[in-house]
Amino acid sequence: MLTPLTVTVVVTALLLGAWCGYAAFRDQPVKDWHYAGAALVLLLALVQVGVSTVALAGGERPAGDGSTLVFVCYLVAVPLCLPVTAAVSLTERNRWGSATVAAGAVVLAVLEVRLADVWAGAAGV
């Protein structure tokens, strides 16, 4: 895993979460610009998935016994967060749609941090 890429994904996801959270606070639905931001975060997350997949295919493994399955499960969950919440926000054309995308972005950031923890062999795997 590339640490700078992980940090970039986490920071952009948190910025998206704050942006959509602010829209929800102002009682605004998700706008096209929010979806463009979500697409950017998703693109970065997919690059991270690709880099991690190449590392796994090249023989690198997460530190710790049995953590490869956990890592792969997180790797599958990361790119699903934003598309699912964006789809839900399309049905909620009010402030709750913005809140949903904000929550999805925060969840993606947390999953990315956890992905890095599992790769590094952090306790609690």
Disulfide bonds with the S-S distance in Angstrom:
none
